[in-house]
Each structure stands twice: as C-alpha cells, then as structure tokens.
Amino acid sequence: MRILLVEDDPTVRSFIAKGLTETGHLVEQADNGKDGLFLAVSEKFDVIILDRMLPGGIDGLRILETLRAQANATPVLILSALADVDDRVAGLKSGSDDYLTKPFAFSELLARVEALGRRGRNEAAPQTKLEVGGLEMDLLSRSVRRDGQKIDLQPREFRLLEFLMRHAGQVVTRTMLLEGVWDYHFDPQTNVIDVHVSRLRQKVDKPFSQPLIQTVRNSGYMLRAD
C-alpha cells in the first residue's frame, strides 16, 4: 500500500516508517500539519496515519476535517498521546476510521493499518482460510495441510505460521514476531524465535521438496512460494 505518515516526532516517525517499509509498503512522510495537509489533498494514498497534535498551525483533526469536507474517503488512523474517552470520541467524530494511543506496539499499528487498507478495497468479508502455494491453513478448524497432507502443530507453532502466512512475501522481523506471536514488547535476548522456526520447518518444509520458510540475512524470515 501507499501510506502517508504525518508525525512530528522524528523518533516515532522513523520507527513507523522503517517498520512499514520492511513489510513492503511505500511511505510518504510529513513532519508538520501544513505539509501533511498538502500531501493528503494533492496525492492518492491507500491509508493515512495522522498524529493528532502537529506543529505548523494545522493539527491532525483539522487535516481530517478538511479531507472529509472534500469528500476524500481515504481511511485515516489517528495516533495520539491523548487517551481519554472524550479525546478518542472527538477523533472518531471528526471522521477518522481508527484511533491508536501512544505508546503502541508496531504489530498492532500494522494490523490496524492493513485492516483499514482492506476496508478501503471493500474486502469486508472475514478471512477464514490462508493459502500460500500448496500450504493451507483453516482458521476456523485450526488445521493445516500442505499438498493435501495434514500437519500437526502446537498452538505456538500455529500462531507463528499464521503470522508468517498473513505476511507472505514480506520480510518479517524479529521485533514483529516477538510482538505478534509472543506478545513481547521487548527483546528477551533468547533464541526462542530460532527454536520455534526450526521446529516449524521440520514439519512444514522438511517432508516436501520446496522449502517455504526462508531466512532473510540480518532481517528476519519470509514465507514465500517461488
């Protein structure tokens, strides 16, 4: 997706942009309300991530209200340190599609952004099956098959494979796996990821001629059917 990120904090902006780029998205950035508004109204984006409090005399809500007044329906996620119910309600009433308070986990931000992107493409039907090559996962029955052969997985292995399949063709970093699969928001400095990926490969890849789980040097892993 092509995403507009309007955020004045350079650390937060860099963190978000790096993560989105690593997962295959194109990110345009603005560090103030004036530039953010110009980009938002003059170019086409799939999703806009908008900090609520911005310098430049134009805050996030004003950008949002301007977009909606122009009948611009681009999905907007508001980021804000303002976490009170009244603040969230004000953001949603201004026309935002979602509201995420700081601090936040990148995995949650990514999930919300991608959900907004799907909504923008009118893909509202819930996804119950994932498929990559001959690998099939049924999210309702919690079953996995490859080329018709059943694969028995432990709960954590299932979550790990589900995460990889949802990001098929994209580099999945260690940080994303720690947050998305283990719900860790810090690096425990252990080899827990390597151990589980190795076990998953034994079940998903080893019995078959074509490996799907690939190591991306100095980055993480990718599940891809060549």
MIKEDO-44988 format. One line per 5 residues: their letters; for each residue x, y, z of N, C-alpha, C. Coordinates in nm, 3 decimals. Each point is the difference from the previous one (the first is absolute). Layout:
A) X:Y:Z:X:Y:Z:X:Y:Z  ...
END
This chain:
MRILL) 0.083:-0.119:0.000:-0.083:0.119:0.000:0.087:0.125:0.000  -0.057:0.108:-0.048:0.065:0.131:0.007:-0.060:0.074:0.119  0.086:0.033:0.096:-0.046:0.052:0.128:0.061:0.138:0.025  -0.082:0.093:0.047:0.048:0.131:0.042:0.012:0.000:0.151  0.119:0.035:0.049:0.027:0.006:0.144:0.027:0.145:0.038
VEDDP) -0.087:0.057:0.082:0.016:0.138:0.046:0.025:-0.004:0.151  0.124:0.020:0.039:0.043:-0.013:0.139:0.119:0.092:0.024  -0.009:0.085:0.103:0.108:0.098:0.022:0.115:-0.055:0.083  -0.022:-0.105:0.079:0.109:-0.057:0.081:0.091:-0.083:-0.091  0.127:0.041:-0.018:0.086:-0.071:-0.095:0.026:-0.145:0.039
TVRSF) 0.006:-0.028:0.130:0.025:-0.139:0.044:-0.119:-0.089:-0.034  -0.120:0.048:0.032:-0.121:-0.078:-0.030:-0.019:-0.013:-0.150  0.023:0.109:-0.072:-0.018:-0.003:-0.146:0.096:-0.099:-0.065  0.126:0.001:0.044:0.099:-0.092:-0.056:-0.034:-0.145:0.033  -0.046:-0.024:0.123:-0.037:-0.134:0.044:-0.114:-0.056:-0.085
IAKGL) -0.102:0.081:-0.021:-0.116:-0.046:-0.078:0.038:-0.020:-0.146  0.070:0.099:-0.056:0.036:-0.008:-0.142:0.087:-0.120:-0.029  0.096:-0.027:0.089:0.089:-0.114:-0.018:-0.079:-0.131:0.002  -0.089:-0.013:0.098:-0.078:-0.122:0.010:-0.091:-0.021:-0.119  -0.067:0.105:-0.045:-0.090:-0.013:-0.115:0.077:-0.031:-0.127
TETGH) 0.116:0.062:-0.016:0.082:-0.026:-0.119:0.049:-0.145:0.000  0.040:-0.050:0.117:0.047:-0.138:0.011:-0.109:-0.100:-0.035  -0.126:0.038:0.019:-0.110:-0.091:-0.032:-0.056:0.023:-0.140  0.073:0.078:-0.081:-0.033:0.010:-0.141:-0.087:0.117:-0.041  -0.025:0.094:0.091:-0.084:0.114:-0.034:0.085:0.121:-0.041
LVEQA) -0.060:0.088:-0.080:0.065:0.125:-0.040:-0.048:0.111:0.092  0.094:0.075:0.058:-0.036:0.098:0.101:0.048:0.139:-0.041  -0.095:0.094:-0.007:0.031:0.142:-0.015:-0.012:0.064:0.138  0.092:0.094:0.030:0.005:0.055:0.135:-0.014:0.152:0.001  -0.063:0.049:0.107:-0.006:0.144:0.027:0.014:0.020:0.150
DNGKD) 0.072:0.106:0.039:0.025:0.022:0.143:-0.077:0.119:0.057  -0.094:0.055:-0.077:-0.081:0.110:0.050:-0.136:-0.002:-0.071  -0.094:0.075:0.057:-0.136:-0.001:-0.052:-0.014:0.059:-0.138  0.075:0.105:-0.029:-0.012:0.066:-0.130:0.041:-0.093:-0.113  0.117:-0.062:0.014:0.046:-0.092:-0.104:-0.088:-0.125:-0.007
GLFLA) -0.044:-0.045:0.117:-0.087:-0.117:0.003:-0.131:0.025:-0.073  -0.059:0.116:0.021:-0.125:0.034:-0.068:0.020:0.009:-0.150  0.111:0.062:-0.042:0.027:0.013:-0.143:0.009:-0.137:-0.066  0.076:-0.093:0.062:0.014:-0.133:-0.058:-0.134:-0.074:0.001  -0.074:0.013:0.110:-0.125:-0.075:0.014:-0.103:0.039:-0.105
VSEKF) -0.006:0.129:-0.035:-0.103:0.046:-0.095:0.047:-0.006:-0.145  0.132:-0.006:-0.022:0.051:0.008:-0.137:0.042:-0.134:-0.058  0.017:-0.102:0.085:0.043:-0.131:-0.049:-0.093:-0.109:0.052  0.008:-0.116:-0.064:-0.088:-0.112:0.037:0.076:-0.099:0.087  -0.062:-0.035:0.113:0.059:-0.097:0.092:-0.103:-0.107:0.034
DVIIL) 0.049:-0.117:0.039:-0.089:-0.106:0.043:-0.043:0.018:0.145  0.093:0.050:0.082:-0.027:0.025:0.142:0.081:0.122:0.043  -0.054:0.078:0.093:0.072:0.112:0.058:0.013:-0.023:0.150  0.123:0.009:0.051:0.027:-0.006:0.144:0.026:0.142:0.046  -0.081:0.049:0.092:-0.003:0.142:0.030:0.017:0.025:0.149
DRMLP) 0.111:0.066:0.036:0.017:0.042:0.139:-0.100:0.111:0.031  -0.059:-0.005:0.116:-0.104:0.099:0.031:0.059:0.139:0.027  0.110:0.005:0.075:0.060:0.128:0.038:0.122:0.027:-0.087  -0.010:0.103:-0.085:0.104:0.028:-0.098:0.039:0.148:0.004  0.126:0.031:-0.032:0.041:0.140:-0.015:-0.041:0.054:-0.137
GGIDG) 0.015:0.131:-0.018:-0.029:0.059:-0.131:-0.136:0.065:-0.008  -0.070:0.008:0.114:-0.128:0.069:0.002:-0.118:-0.083:-0.046  0.025:-0.124:-0.044:-0.108:-0.088:-0.046:0.016:-0.132:0.073  -0.096:-0.036:0.084:0.013:-0.126:0.073:-0.066:-0.114:-0.077  0.011:-0.120:0.055:-0.051:-0.117:-0.070:-0.149:0.003:-0.025
LRILE) -0.078:0.049:0.098:-0.144:0.004:-0.018:-0.040:0.096:-0.111  0.072:0.110:-0.013:-0.032:0.094:-0.107:0.030:-0.061:-0.136  0.111:-0.073:-0.012:0.030:-0.070:-0.125:-0.113:-0.097:-0.032  -0.042:-0.074:0.100:-0.104:-0.100:-0.018:-0.132:0.064:-0.043  -0.037:0.108:0.067:-0.125:0.068:-0.033:0.004:0.058:-0.141
TLRAQ) 0.118:0.048:-0.043:0.015:0.053:-0.135:-0.019:-0.111:-0.104  0.061:-0.116:0.027:-0.014:-0.113:-0.092:-0.147:-0.041:-0.015  -0.068:-0.014:0.111:-0.139:-0.046:-0.005:-0.090:0.105:-0.064  0.032:0.128:0.019:-0.078:0.107:-0.064:0.014:-0.004:-0.151  0.113:-0.054:-0.048:0.023:-0.013:-0.143:-0.046:-0.136:-0.054
ANATP) -0.072:-0.074:0.085:-0.051:-0.133:-0.037:0.113:-0.099:-0.028  0.114:0.023:0.066:0.113:-0.092:-0.010:-0.020:-0.110:0.104  -0.022:-0.122:-0.045:-0.034:-0.111:0.090:0.119:-0.089:0.034  0.123:0.047:-0.026:0.118:-0.080:0.033:-0.003:-0.040:0.147  0.017:-0.129:0.033:-0.001:-0.042:0.140:0.110:0.070:0.080
VLILS) -0.035:0.049:0.119:0.093:0.075:0.084:0.009:-0.064:0.137  0.124:-0.023:0.044:0.028:-0.046:0.136:0.065:0.116:0.076  -0.063:0.040:0.109:0.057:0.107:0.082:0.090:-0.061:0.107  0.119:0.058:0.015:0.092:-0.032:0.109:-0.005:0.114:0.100  -0.007:-0.031:0.128:-0.006:0.108:0.098:0.040:-0.048:0.137
ALADV) 0.065:0.090:0.076:0.028:-0.025:0.140:-0.123:0.030:0.086  -0.103:0.059:-0.060:-0.123:0.031:0.072:-0.087:-0.125:0.003  -0.009:-0.061:0.118:-0.063:-0.132:0.009:-0.137:0.001:0.066  -0.048:0.116:0.045:-0.131:0.005:0.065:-0.110:-0.034:-0.099  -0.110:-0.050:0.052:-0.113:-0.038:-0.085:-0.047:0.118:-0.083
DDRVA) -0.010:0.118:0.062:-0.048:0.118:-0.073:0.091:0.034:-0.117  0.131:-0.016:0.019:0.095:0.028:-0.107:-0.016:-0.099:-0.114  -0.018:-0.128:0.033:-0.018:-0.102:-0.104:-0.130:0.024:-0.076  -0.105:0.035:0.074:-0.129:0.027:-0.064:0.010:0.119:-0.094  0.072:0.105:0.044:0.016:0.118:-0.085:0.072:-0.035:-0.128
GLKSG) 0.102:-0.085:0.009:0.073:-0.042:-0.120:-0.087:-0.078:-0.095  -0.080:-0.091:0.054:-0.088:-0.082:-0.085:-0.111:0.084:-0.062  -0.054:0.094:0.078:-0.106:0.085:-0.052:0.051:0.095:-0.108  0.129:0.029:0.002:0.057:0.088:-0.103:0.015:-0.071:-0.134  -0.021:-0.133:0.002:0.005:-0.074:-0.126:0.108:-0.105:-0.009
SDDYL) 0.073:-0.025:0.110:0.104:-0.103:-0.007:-0.064:-0.138:0.001  0.073:-0.096:-0.055:-0.049:-0.138:-0.006:0.050:-0.082:0.118  0.107:0.045:0.064:0.056:-0.072:0.113:0.081:0.098:0.083  0.027:-0.037:0.126:0.069:0.090:0.093:0.090:-0.087:0.087  0.132:0.026:-0.005:0.097:-0.080:0.075:0.079:0.093:0.092
TKPFA) 0.003:-0.035:0.128:0.068:0.086:0.096:0.147:-0.040:0.016  0.082:0.098:0.030:0.142:-0.022:0.027:0.019:-0.026:0.149  0.097:-0.087:0.037:0.085:-0.080:-0.088:-0.077:-0.120:-0.057  0.052:-0.055:-0.109:-0.070:-0.109:-0.067:0.102:-0.102:-0.048  -0.047:-0.121:-0.023:0.084:-0.106:-0.059:-0.010:0.009:-0.151
FSELL) 0.113:-0.013:-0.069:-0.003:0.011:-0.146:-0.090:-0.105:-0.063  -0.002:-0.119:0.058:-0.083:-0.107:-0.058:-0.148:0.040:0.000  -0.043:0.071:0.105:-0.139:0.046:0.004:-0.024:0.110:-0.103  0.095:0.092:-0.011:-0.012:0.106:-0.101:-0.010:-0.061:-0.138  0.087:-0.096:-0.031:0.000:-0.064:-0.131:-0.133:-0.070:-0.026
ARVEA) -0.049:-0.073:0.099:-0.127:-0.071:-0.017:-0.114:0.097:-0.027  -0.001:0.112:0.071:-0.107:0.099:-0.020:0.011:0.066:-0.137  0.121:0.033:-0.041:0.021:0.063:-0.130:-0.042:-0.094:-0.113  0.041:-0.125:0.010:-0.036:-0.095:-0.106:-0.150:-0.028:-0.001  -0.063:0.002:0.119:-0.146:-0.016:0.004:-0.069:0.117:-0.067
LGRRG) 0.051:0.120:0.022:-0.058:0.118:-0.066:0.019:-0.008:-0.151  0.116:-0.051:-0.043:0.025:-0.015:-0.142:-0.097:-0.098:-0.064  -0.028:-0.109:0.071:-0.097:-0.097:-0.053:-0.139:0.061:-0.006  -0.034:0.077:0.104:-0.132:0.064:0.002:-0.014:0.096:-0.117  0.110:0.070:-0.029:-0.003:0.094:-0.112:-0.018:-0.068:-0.133
RNEAA) 0.037:-0.127:-0.008:-0.017:-0.077:-0.124:-0.129:-0.082:0.003  -0.085:0.031:0.097:-0.130:-0.067:0.013:0.011:-0.150:0.019  0.104:-0.042:0.073:0.018:-0.142:0.031:-0.047:-0.023:0.143  -0.129:0.008:0.019:-0.053:-0.004:0.136:-0.022:-0.142:0.052  -0.004:-0.097:-0.088:-0.028:-0.136:0.045:0.115:-0.052:0.087
PQTKL) -0.033:-0.061:0.114:0.106:-0.052:0.088:0.078:-0.111:-0.068  0.129:-0.003:0.023:0.085:-0.100:-0.061:0.006:-0.122:0.090  -0.036:-0.115:-0.054:-0.001:-0.123:0.080:0.104:-0.100:-0.047  0.059:0.024:-0.115:0.103:-0.091:-0.051:0.116:0.079:-0.058  0.120:-0.052:0.022:0.122:0.057:-0.057:0.064:-0.105:-0.089
EVGGL) 0.058:0.043:-0.111:0.064:-0.095:-0.091:0.122:0.064:-0.064  0.111:-0.071:0.007:0.124:0.042:-0.065:0.055:-0.123:-0.072  0.000:0.006:-0.132:0.041:-0.118:-0.075:-0.094:-0.116:0.033  0.056:-0.112:0.038:-0.082:-0.115:0.038:-0.028:-0.008:0.148  0.042:0.103:0.075:-0.021:0.003:0.144:-0.132:0.067:0.031
EMDLL) -0.088:-0.069:0.073:-0.133:0.050:0.030:-0.023:0.001:0.151  -0.057:0.109:0.050:-0.033:0.011:0.143:-0.148:0.037:0.013  -0.072:-0.081:0.076:-0.141:0.028:0.029:-0.007:0.062:0.139  -0.037:0.128:0.008:0.001:0.072:0.126:-0.116:-0.041:0.091  -0.105:-0.058:-0.057:-0.114:-0.042:0.080:0.024:-0.136:0.065
SRSVR) 0.050:-0.095:-0.076:0.026:-0.133:0.054:0.140:-0.011:0.060  0.081:0.106:-0.017:0.138:0.004:0.051:0.082:-0.117:-0.056  -0.017:-0.025:-0.129:0.071:-0.110:-0.064:0.089:0.051:-0.111  0.106:-0.077:-0.029:0.097:0.037:-0.103:0.025:-0.121:-0.089  0.006:0.025:-0.130:0.033:-0.104:-0.096:0.097:0.056:-0.103
RDGQK) 0.086:-0.087:-0.050:0.086:0.038:-0.111:-0.008:-0.109:-0.105  -0.037:0.039:-0.119:-0.020:-0.095:-0.110:-0.093:-0.112:0.043  -0.102:0.036:0.079:-0.099:-0.097:0.045:0.039:-0.080:0.122  0.125:0.013:0.045:0.048:-0.077:0.115:-0.016:0.082:0.128  -0.065:-0.061:0.100:-0.025:0.069:0.125:0.129:0.022:0.078
IDLQP) 0.014:0.119:0.059:0.117:0.034:0.081:-0.048:0.036:0.140  0.048:-0.073:0.099:-0.039:0.024:0.139:0.095:0.102:0.063  -0.057:0.109:0.051:0.079:0.107:0.060:-0.044:0.026:0.143  0.097:0.040:0.083:-0.030:0.047:0.134:-0.059:0.141:-0.011  -0.074:0.046:0.102:-0.063:0.132:-0.008:0.094:0.114:-0.037
REFRL) 0.122:0.002:0.058:0.093:0.108:-0.031:0.051:-0.012:-0.144  0.020:-0.123:-0.045:0.043:-0.022:-0.138:-0.109:0.046:-0.097  -0.126:-0.025:0.036:-0.112:0.044:-0.084:-0.001:0.153:-0.009  0.017:0.069:0.113:0.000:0.147:0.000:0.116:0.053:-0.083  0.115:-0.064:0.012:0.118:0.043:-0.076:-0.024:-0.017:-0.150
LEFLM) -0.053:-0.114:-0.040:-0.027:-0.025:-0.142:-0.108:0.095:-0.051  -0.103:0.023:0.081:-0.106:0.092:-0.040:0.057:0.140:-0.026  0.088:0.045:0.089:0.061:0.133:-0.015:0.081:0.006:-0.129  0.078:-0.104:-0.026:0.082:-0.004:-0.122:-0.088:-0.003:-0.124  -0.109:-0.075:0.005:-0.088:-0.011:-0.117:-0.074:0.132:-0.025
RHAGQ) -0.038:0.068:0.106:-0.068:0.129:-0.017:0.093:0.105:-0.060  0.130:-0.023:0.014:0.100:0.092:-0.055:0.081:-0.068:-0.110  -0.061:-0.094:-0.070:0.068:-0.075:-0.105:0.061:0.095:-0.103  0.124:-0.029:-0.038:0.070:0.084:-0.097:0.062:0.124:0.060  -0.015:0.019:0.131:0.056:0.116:0.068:0.103:-0.046:0.102
VVTRT) 0.100:0.083:0.023:0.097:-0.030:0.104:-0.066:0.024:0.136  0.006:-0.101:0.084:-0.055:0.009:0.136:0.118:0.010:0.096  0.012:0.110:0.069:0.114:0.023:0.088:-0.020:-0.071:0.134  0.110:-0.011:0.077:-0.008:-0.060:0.133:-0.093:0.080:0.090  0.006:0.133:-0.012:-0.087:0.084:0.083:-0.146:-0.029:-0.029
MLLEG) -0.035:-0.013:-0.127:-0.138:-0.030:-0.037:-0.045:-0.135:0.056  0.088:-0.100:-0.006:-0.034:-0.132:0.052:-0.015:0.002:0.152  0.091:0.068:0.068:-0.007:0.008:0.146:-0.131:0.065:0.044  -0.041:0.106:-0.071:-0.123:0.070:0.037:-0.124:-0.077:-0.046  0.003:-0.050:-0.122:-0.119:-0.060:-0.058:-0.028:-0.142:0.042
VWDYH) 0.103:-0.077:0.034:-0.017:-0.141:0.033:0.017:-0.026:0.151  0.097:0.068:0.060:0.028:-0.022:0.142:-0.055:0.112:0.090  -0.047:0.109:-0.062:-0.050:0.115:0.076:0.108:0.060:0.089  0.126:-0.007:-0.044:0.110:0.067:0.069:0.020:0.137:-0.064  0.013:0.102:0.081:0.029:0.133:-0.051:0.143:0.041:0.034
FDPQT) 0.084:-0.103:0.014:0.143:0.019:0.022:0.068:-0.125:-0.052  0.130:0.007:-0.021:0.075:-0.116:-0.048:0.056:-0.075:0.121  -0.048:-0.123:0.027:0.048:-0.073:0.118:0.142:-0.054:-0.016  0.060:0.025:-0.117:0.138:-0.043:-0.025:0.015:-0.152:0.014  -0.097:-0.073:-0.053:0.008:-0.145:-0.002:-0.017:-0.046:-0.145
NVIDV) 0.017:-0.130:-0.020:-0.016:-0.055:-0.136:-0.137:-0.063:-0.018  -0.100:0.050:0.074:-0.133:-0.059:-0.006:-0.056:0.000:-0.142  0.025:0.108:-0.075:-0.052:0.007:-0.138:0.068:-0.105:-0.086  0.133:-0.008:0.009:0.075:-0.096:-0.083:-0.043:-0.143:0.027  -0.023:-0.032:0.128:-0.040:-0.135:0.037:-0.137:-0.034:-0.062
HVSRL) -0.095:0.092:0.011:-0.134:-0.028:-0.052:-0.003:-0.002:-0.153  0.078:0.087:-0.064:0.007:-0.003:-0.146:0.061:-0.131:-0.046  0.103:-0.047:0.072:0.062:-0.127:-0.036:-0.100:-0.114:0.012  -0.078:-0.002:0.107:-0.102:-0.104:0.017:-0.106:0.008:-0.109  -0.038:0.121:-0.034:-0.101:0.018:-0.104:0.052:-0.049:-0.134
RQKVD) 0.126:0.027:-0.029:0.059:-0.047:-0.126:0.001:-0.152:-0.008  0.025:-0.066:0.113:0.001:-0.146:0.002:-0.135:-0.057:-0.043  -0.107:0.071:0.033:-0.134:-0.050:-0.031:-0.053:0.050:-0.134  0.030:0.126:-0.031:-0.060:0.063:-0.118:0.087:-0.018:-0.125  0.130:0.000:0.017:0.090:-0.002:-0.116:0.072:-0.133:-0.023
KPFSQ) 0.052:-0.061:0.106:0.088:-0.116:-0.016:-0.062:-0.115:-0.078  -0.128:-0.034:0.022:-0.056:-0.114:-0.075:-0.030:0.030:-0.147  0.025:0.124:-0.042:-0.038:0.040:-0.135:0.123:0.050:-0.077  -0.011:0.001:-0.131:0.116:0.034:-0.084:0.028:0.150:-0.001  -0.102:0.082:0.015:0.015:0.145:-0.012:-0.012:0.068:0.136
PLIQT) 0.107:0.058:0.054:-0.012:0.072:0.127:-0.076:0.130:-0.017  -0.083:0.032:0.097:-0.078:0.124:-0.003:0.055:0.106:0.095  0.051:-0.042:0.114:0.049:0.094:0.102:0.147:0.032:-0.029  0.027:0.123:-0.029:0.134:0.043:-0.038:0.056:0.098:0.102  0.130:-0.011:0.023:0.070:0.095:0.087:0.049:0.117:-0.084
VRNSG) -0.030:0.120:0.043:0.048:0.121:-0.067:0.113:0.056:0.087  0.120:-0.010:-0.047:0.119:0.032:0.079:-0.008:0.140:0.061  0.025:0.006:0.130:0.003:0.126:0.076:-0.134:0.072:0.005  -0.106:-0.070:-0.039:-0.133:0.064:0.001:-0.104:-0.082:0.074  -0.014:-0.128:-0.036:-0.103:-0.082:0.062:-0.034:-0.119:-0.087
YMLRA) -0.129:-0.021:-0.023:-0.046:-0.115:-0.076:-0.106:0.043:-0.102  -0.018:-0.087:-0.098:-0.103:0.023:-0.101:-0.060:-0.133:-0.041  -0.130:-0.004:-0.008:-0.067:-0.119:-0.052:-0.041:0.031:-0.144  0.051:-0.079:-0.092:-0.022:0.031:-0.142:0.000:-0.128:-0.082  -0.094:-0.009:-0.093:-0.003:-0.110:-0.095:0.056:0.050:-0.131
D) 0.119:-0.044:-0.037:0.064:0.046:-0.124:-0.076:-0.053:-0.121
END
